[in-house]
Amino acid sequence: MDMTSQMAAPKSKPRASARDRRTAYRAEGPRPSDHPAVKIGKVGVLLVNLGTPDGHDKKNMRKYLQEFLTDKRVIEWPKALWYPILYGIVLNTRPKKSGEAYASIWNNELNESPLRTFTRSQGEKLAAALSAHKGLQIDWAMRYGNPSIESRLEALRNEGCERIVIFPLYPQYSAATTATVNDKAFEALMKLRWMPAIRTVPPYHDDPAYIDALALSIDKHLASLDFSPERVIASYHGIPKSYFMKGDPYHCHCLKTSRLLEERLGWEKGRLMTTFQSRFGPEEWLQPYTDKTIEKLAEEGIKDIAVFNPGFVADCLETLEEIAEEAGEIFHEAGGRNFTHIPCLNDSEEGMMVIETIVRRELAGWIDDV
C-alpha cells in the first residue's frame, strides 16, 4: 500500500474572522499605566429616520418645527426672506395645528409618535436578526428631534465601533432627506478627535427586495378587503418643483419605483397612479397632487380606491393623519364610496427583510459571512 494513502490529510486552520484579522495587525503589549481604557474592534449600524417631536404640546411642536424648518436642505430660500416668515408667522401658528394632528395619531401607551415606535422596533428586530455577529452594534436615531444622530454616533463610538454604516431610511434619494441625514452625521463626526470609518447607504428605490416587499404588502392588504379598488395610488412626499429643476433625482426615483412595482404586480396600465403630497408654502411642488387627484377621481365616478406611501418606511403623521384620515374624508365628501389606506412596511416581516437585506450588503467586507 502506498504510504501516502495512510497519512492523514493536514487539518486546515479555521479562517480568522474579519475582526480577528484586523486585530492581528495591531501591535500587542502592555499599555502604559496611565493609558485610558478604550473599546475597539466593533462595527455599528445606525438607522436614521426623519424625526419626531417629544410631545404634541405647543412647546415641543415649536421646538421640533424650528429644527426642521431651519434646515437649509428643507427650505432653500435665503434666510433674509424665509426667517421673517418662519419666526413671524409659521412658528406662531403651525405648532398648534400640527400638535392637534399629532394628537390624533399619538401612541398614548408609550407617549410617543408612531414613527418613534416603529423605528425603535426596526432597530430591535434588526439587532435580533444579526445577533450572531457579536462585534456588531445596532442603533437608531432621528434627523430632527430625539434621539439625535450625534448622540447615537457618540454612543456607538463609545461602544468600540470603529466602522459605522449610516442608513438613511429613505428609498428614494432627495437632498431634503438622504443628504441632510448625511450632513448631520458628518457634522457630528467633525467634533470627534478619533473618527470611525463611515459608509452611507445609497437609495434603494429600485432594489428587488424593496419592490417585492411592497408588492407582497399590497397584495396581502387588498386580499383582506371586501371590495376591489379601481385605482391604487402611490402617494410620495412632495418636494418643490424648483428642487427637481436644480437636479434632485427624487422625482425620477419615485416614478421608477412605481413603474417597477406595476410590472411586479402585473397590473394593467392606469390602475396604479403616482401622486405627491404634503406641499407647503406658495411654491409649485411636484404634481399631480394627491389630494386633488383623489377628489377628481371621486368626481369622475371612481367609487373605490386604495392609497399607499412607498416613500415612507414607517407610518407617521403624513401617512396616518394626512392620508388615512384627511384623504379618506376628501374622497368620501367628493362622492367616493370605499377608501382604504395600505400601511407602510413598518416593522413587518416584509419591511424587516428589506432593511436586513440592505444592511447585510453594506456590511460586506466589514463583517464575515453577513
Buried (B, 14 or more C-beta within 10 A) or exposed (E): EEEEEEEEEEEEEEEEBBBEEBEEEEEEEEEEEEEEEEEEBBBBBBBBBBBBBBBBBEEBBBBBBBBBBBBBBBBBBEEEEBBEBBEEEBBEEBBEEBBEBBEEBBEEEEEBBBBBBBBBBBBEBBBEBBEEBEBBBBBBBBBBBBBBBBEBBBBBBEEBBBBBBBBBBBBBBBBBBBBBBBBBBBEBBEEEEEBBEBBBBEBBBBBEBBBBBBBBBBEEBBEEEEBEBBBBBBBBBBBBBEBBEEEBBBBEBBBBBBBBBBEBBEEEEEEBBBBBBBBEEEEEBBBEBBBEBBBEBBEEEBBBBBBBBBBBBBBBBBBBBBBBBBBBEBBBEBBBEBBBBBBBBBBBEBBBBBBBBBBBBBBEEBBBEB
